[in-house]
């Protein structure tokens, strides 16, 4: 059974019904679902204001955590076509090593194409050696690496993990990290009555806090309050940051 996936289908909100079958969990096989979705996900993806706010808040938050003067190693799980991969490489020239993992071979090929040209831009802009960027096809539970990373990140991935497996998966993320674990996922305090079979709201803060090596957990809602010239944006997502 796989645990890691590309992102939510861009044409659906988390609470959309994506199956006519009645049972939420029994209709959903993560391995089959995301392998199939990976074939067309990049072509179907539509960038919108929620993604823009998500990226802005993520980068602003990470820049407060990681000084640009020190080198950084990153492991991204569920990289999809490389949207977050490219975002981090653009904003953190101090990244010296980046491993991007996804269960979909199609998504990994998309990510290689989407991210590789960025290496030249980074090199010209910073006048330093390119970061060591690697791509790997694997689900989270099967992933085998011989080191730990400064930052382990998963964007819109854990929300697709089955409830029966989420504790084990989060423990795996924690074990792969030197200190920082960040996940960005759908989160609402009130679970909608109508939920797509591949989406779940997990109690991330409680799960993290139950892991002995975790010392602190933060949740940052991805939302923007209404201003004089702008309306309120609520992506119904949160950034979860656990520290060892």
MIKE-340967 format. One record per residue (C-alpha): x, z, y; residue number from 1; residue in one letter. Coordinates in Angstrom, 2 decimals, always signed. Layout:
! MIKE-340967
X,Z,Y,NUM,A .
...
! end
This chain:
! MIKE-340967
+0.00,+0.00,+0.00,1,X .
+1.32,-0.91,+3.40,2,X .
+1.15,+1.17,+6.54,3,X .
+2.53,-0.91,+9.34,4,X .
+0.77,-3.70,+11.17,5,X .
+0.59,-6.01,+14.11,6,X .
-1.64,-5.00,+16.97,7,X .
-5.42,-4.91,+17.21,8,X .
-7.09,-8.32,+17.42,9,X .
-7.15,-9.12,+21.14,10,X .
-10.71,-10.42,+20.96,11,X .
-12.10,-7.06,+19.79,12,X .
-12.38,-3.62,+21.28,13,X .
-11.55,-0.79,+18.86,14,X .
-15.22,-0.01,+18.36,15,X .
-16.32,-3.58,+17.60,16,X .
-17.72,-4.17,+14.15,17,X .
-15.52,-6.68,+12.32,18,X .
-17.30,-6.59,+8.95,19,X .
-20.87,-6.68,+7.83,20,X .
-20.13,-4.31,+4.98,21,X .
-21.32,-0.76,+5.42,22,X .
-18.38,+1.30,+4.21,23,X .
-15.71,+1.73,+6.91,24,X .
-12.69,+2.40,+4.72,25,X .
-13.47,+0.69,+1.40,26,X .
-13.68,-2.73,+3.08,27,X .
-10.20,-2.45,+4.56,28,X .
-6.96,-3.21,+2.74,29,X .
-4.12,-2.98,+5.29,30,X .
-1.67,-5.17,+3.36,31,X .
-4.13,-8.02,+2.92,32,X .
-5.74,-7.70,+6.33,33,X .
-2.58,-7.71,+8.45,34,X .
-0.78,-10.29,+6.34,35,X .
-3.68,-12.64,+7.01,36,X .
-4.03,-11.65,+10.69,37,X .
-0.32,-12.20,+11.22,38,X .
-0.73,-15.94,+10.57,39,X .
-2.78,-16.51,+13.73,40,X .
-2.36,-13.36,+15.83,41,X .
+0.05,-14.76,+18.42,42,X .
-2.11,-17.82,+19.08,43,X .
-5.22,-15.65,+19.50,44,X .
-3.60,-13.03,+21.71,45,X .
-4.94,-12.81,+25.27,46,X .
-3.09,-10.76,+27.86,47,X .
-5.40,-8.65,+30.06,48,X .
-5.44,-5.77,+32.55,49,X .
-5.43,-3.16,+29.77,50,X .
-2.20,-4.55,+28.30,51,X .
-0.70,-4.74,+31.79,52,X .
-1.52,-1.08,+32.46,53,X .
-0.29,-0.06,+29.01,54,X .
+3.07,-1.73,+29.58,55,X .
+3.45,-0.34,+33.10,56,X .
+2.70,+3.24,+32.03,57,X .
+4.92,+2.99,+28.96,58,X .
+7.94,+1.75,+30.91,59,X .
+7.43,+4.26,+33.73,60,X .
+7.24,+7.08,+31.20,61,X .
+10.25,+5.99,+29.16,62,X .
+12.39,+5.61,+32.28,63,X .
+11.81,+9.27,+33.03,64,X .
+13.08,+10.16,+29.55,65,X .
+16.04,+7.86,+29.06,66,X .
+18.70,+7.57,+31.80,67,X .
+19.92,+4.00,+32.15,68,X .
+23.50,+5.25,+32.18,69,X .
+23.52,+6.20,+28.50,70,X .
+23.34,+3.87,+25.50,71,X .
+20.18,+3.75,+23.42,72,X .
+19.22,+2.75,+19.89,73,X .
+15.61,+1.77,+19.14,74,X .
+13.53,+1.30,+16.01,75,X .
+10.18,-0.41,+16.57,76,X .
+7.63,-0.35,+13.77,77,X .
+4.88,-2.96,+13.81,78,X .
+6.59,-5.19,+16.37,79,X .
+4.08,-8.04,+15.97,80,X .
+5.20,-11.13,+17.89,81,X .
+7.62,-9.04,+19.97,82,X .
+5.61,-8.14,+23.08,83,X .
+6.90,-4.55,+23.29,84,X .
+10.30,-5.57,+21.92,85,X .
+10.89,-7.95,+24.80,86,X .
+9.43,-5.49,+27.31,87,X .
+11.88,-2.75,+26.34,88,X .
+14.88,-5.08,+26.24,89,X .
+14.07,-6.33,+29.73,90,X .
+13.72,-2.85,+31.19,91,X .
+16.47,-1.00,+29.34,92,X .
+19.77,-2.94,+29.56,93,X .
+21.45,+0.10,+28.03,94,X .
+19.91,-0.63,+24.63,95,X .
+22.83,-1.31,+22.29,96,X .
+20.87,-1.67,+19.04,97,X .
+17.26,-2.66,+18.35,98,X .
+15.62,-2.98,+14.94,99,X .
+12.15,-4.58,+15.04,100,X .
+10.07,-4.26,+11.87,101,X .
+6.76,-5.79,+10.82,102,X .
+5.03,-6.37,+7.49,103,X .
+4.07,-9.94,+8.45,104,X .
+6.66,-12.64,+7.87,105,X .
+4.76,-14.83,+10.33,106,X .
+4.93,-12.17,+13.04,107,X .
+8.64,-11.60,+12.47,108,X .
+9.27,-15.33,+12.90,109,X .
+7.15,-15.26,+16.07,110,X .
+9.11,-12.26,+17.36,111,X .
+12.46,-13.96,+16.72,112,X .
+11.33,-16.97,+18.75,113,X .
+9.79,-14.84,+21.52,114,X .
+12.68,-12.40,+21.93,115,X .
+15.88,-14.32,+21.19,116,X .
+15.98,-16.32,+24.47,117,X .
+15.83,-13.03,+26.31,118,X .
+19.31,-12.12,+25.07,119,X .
+20.87,-14.77,+27.33,120,X .
+18.94,-13.50,+30.34,121,X .
+20.04,-9.94,+29.65,122,X .
+23.66,-10.99,+29.31,123,X .
+23.68,-12.99,+32.55,124,X .
+21.83,-10.30,+34.48,125,X .
+23.91,-7.34,+33.39,126,X .
+27.19,-9.09,+32.59,127,X .
+27.59,-7.13,+29.41,128,X .
+27.46,-7.80,+25.69,129,X .
+24.10,-8.64,+24.18,130,X .
+22.31,-5.84,+22.36,131,X .
+22.41,-6.00,+18.59,132,X .
+18.85,-7.14,+17.80,133,X .
+17.69,-7.34,+14.21,134,X .
+14.32,-8.22,+12.67,135,X .
+13.07,-7.03,+9.30,136,X .
+9.98,-7.69,+7.18,137,X .
+8.76,-4.39,+5.75,138,X .
+5.90,-1.94,+5.84,139,X .
+6.65,+1.57,+7.06,140,X .
+6.52,+3.38,+3.75,141,X .
+8.84,+0.90,+2.03,142,X .
+11.33,+0.77,+4.91,143,X .
+14.86,+1.79,+3.98,144,X .
+17.45,+2.30,+6.71,145,X .
+20.71,+4.22,+6.53,146,X .
+20.61,+5.71,+10.02,147,X .
+18.41,+7.41,+12.61,148,X .
+17.47,+6.03,+16.02,149,X .
+17.29,+7.59,+19.48,150,X .
+13.78,+6.22,+19.92,151,X .
+11.27,+5.35,+17.22,152,X .
+8.28,+3.55,+18.71,153,X .
+5.05,+2.07,+17.36,154,X .
+2.51,+0.39,+19.62,155,X .
-1.07,+0.01,+18.33,156,X .
+0.11,+0.48,+14.76,157,X .
-0.82,+3.99,+13.61,158,X .
-4.47,+3.41,+14.57,159,X .
-4.59,+0.98,+11.63,160,X .
-3.20,+3.43,+9.06,161,X .
-5.68,+4.87,+6.58,162,X .
-6.62,+8.52,+7.25,163,X .
-5.45,+9.48,+3.78,164,X .
-1.95,+8.20,+4.60,165,X .
-1.42,+8.94,+8.29,166,X .
+0.36,+12.30,+7.77,167,X .
+2.91,+10.75,+5.44,168,X .
+3.49,+7.81,+7.78,169,X .
+4.05,+10.00,+10.84,170,X .
+6.46,+12.17,+8.87,171,X .
+8.40,+9.00,+8.05,172,X .
+8.62,+8.11,+11.76,173,X .
+9.87,+11.59,+12.58,174,X .
+12.52,+11.43,+9.85,175,X .
+13.80,+8.11,+11.22,176,X .
+14.33,+9.53,+14.71,177,X .
+17.18,+11.49,+16.26,178,X .
+14.87,+13.01,+18.86,179,X .
+12.09,+10.85,+20.34,180,X .
+9.00,+9.42,+18.62,181,X .
+6.47,+7.47,+20.68,182,X .
+3.23,+5.89,+19.55,183,X .
+0.65,+4.10,+21.69,184,X .
-2.78,+4.04,+20.09,185,X .
-6.51,+4.00,+20.54,186,X .
-7.73,+7.50,+21.36,187,X .
-11.13,+8.83,+22.40,188,X .
-12.26,+12.44,+22.11,189,X .
-15.69,+11.27,+21.04,190,X .
-15.46,+8.88,+18.10,191,X .
-17.89,+5.96,+18.52,192,X .
-20.58,+5.52,+15.89,193,X .
-19.67,+1.87,+15.40,194,X .
-16.03,+1.41,+14.42,195,X .
-14.22,-1.62,+13.04,196,X .
-12.99,-1.11,+9.44,197,X .
-9.33,-1.51,+10.45,198,X .
-9.38,+1.04,+13.32,199,X .
-9.09,+4.83,+13.16,200,X .
-8.74,+7.67,+15.64,201,X .
-6.21,+10.16,+14.28,202,X .
-5.44,+13.65,+15.56,203,X .
-1.86,+12.72,+16.47,204,X .
-1.03,+15.85,+18.44,205,X .
-2.07,+18.14,+15.61,206,X .
-0.24,+16.07,+13.00,207,X .
+2.98,+16.12,+15.02,208,X .
+2.72,+19.85,+15.73,209,X .
+2.40,+20.57,+12.01,210,X .
+5.81,+19.02,+11.35,211,X .
+8.46,+21.80,+11.52,212,X .
+11.12,+19.70,+13.26,213,X .
+8.84,+18.79,+16.18,214,X .
+9.27,+21.05,+19.20,215,X .
+7.02,+19.41,+21.78,216,X .
+4.17,+16.87,+21.92,217,X .
+2.82,+15.12,+25.01,218,X .
-0.25,+12.91,+25.39,219,X .
-0.53,+10.57,+28.37,220,X .
-3.91,+8.78,+28.71,221,X .
-3.56,+5.12,+29.63,222,X .
-5.92,+4.97,+32.57,223,X .
-5.87,+4.19,+36.26,224,X .
-8.18,+5.97,+38.66,225,X .
-10.34,+4.00,+41.04,226,X .
-8.74,+3.33,+44.43,227,X .
-9.86,+1.85,+47.71,228,X .
-9.05,-1.66,+46.58,229,X .
-9.20,-1.34,+42.82,230,X .
-11.64,-0.25,+40.14,231,X .
-10.92,+2.32,+37.44,232,X .
-9.20,+1.05,+34.31,233,X .
-9.54,+3.01,+31.08,234,X .
-7.76,+1.36,+28.16,235,X .
-9.09,+4.03,+25.77,236,X .
-5.53,+4.50,+24.59,237,X .
-2.89,+7.20,+24.95,238,X .
+0.88,+7.40,+24.77,239,X .
+1.90,+10.15,+22.33,240,X .
+5.46,+11.47,+22.63,241,X .
+6.89,+13.87,+20.08,242,X .
+10.33,+15.47,+20.46,243,X .
+12.55,+17.02,+17.82,244,X .
! end
